[in-house]
Amino acid sequence: MTGLSTVLITLSPEASLQAGPPRLLWPKNFELGHALGAPNQPDLQRQVLRDALQLLRTPMEPATLVERTYVSSRGRRPKDLPPQR
């Protein structure tokens, strides 16, 4: 029997690894609550989703953590952006 393939996008990899997910994507430098990136950045958000789905295509060892650093559409890492008001 085959199960449903899953990937977890996490901002807290240490805590998430304790749950034992099969594969994790860690978008480094993202603020908590913004796992797909900052608001109003659809290109960045699509890229994070594409990267997460791409992990499903490659066989991996259980609890494989993949780290990615993304640049916002404004040319800065999301954590460096000023807060939205």
N, C-alpha and C positions, 0 to 999 in steps of 0.2 A: 504494500500500500504506500502511496506517495502522499506527502503532506503538502500544504500550501507554502510556497516559498515566500519568505518575508525579509525585509530589511528595515532597520530602525535608524531614523535620523535623530541623533542625540546631541545635546549640548552639555551633557554631564556623563562622559564616557565611563568614569569610574563607577558611578552608581548603576548605569545601564548594564555594564558587563556582569554585575552580580546577578542579574535576571537571566543570563545565559542566552541572549538572542543569537541567531545563526550568523548574522552579519550586521555591522553598524557603520554608518557614515557620520563622521564628526566634522561639521563645518566649523573649523576653528575661527575664533574671534567674533562669533555671532553672539549677540546679547541673549540672555535667557528669555524665553517667550517668542523668539524670532528664529525658529529652527530652519525656516526657508529663506531667511534674510529679512532686511528691513522692509517696512511697508512701501508701497509705490515703486517697487523695483521688480517688475514682472520678468524681465530677462534674467536677472540673477536668480529669482525663485524658480523659474523653469530649469535653469542650469543645475541647481541643487537637486531638483526632482529627477532630472535626466541622469545625473551621476548616481543617485540612489537606485534607480531602476536598472542602470547598467551593471550594478553589483549582482543582480539576479542572473545575469547571463554567464557569469564565471563561477565555476565550482570553487568553494573556499572551505577552509577548515572552520569548524564551529567557533563562534565568538570572534570572528575576524573583524578588526577595527581598521577602517580606512579613514585617514585624516585628509582633509582638503582645506586649502586656504583660498578664499574667494575674494575678488575685488569688486566693489560696488560699481554701479553704472556711472558713479561720479569719480571713479579712479582711486577710491580709498577702500581700505578694509572696512566692513560694516561696523566694527566696534569703534572705529575712529570717527564715525559720523556723529554730528550733534544730535541730541534727542529731538524727536518730533514734538511739536506743541499743538 
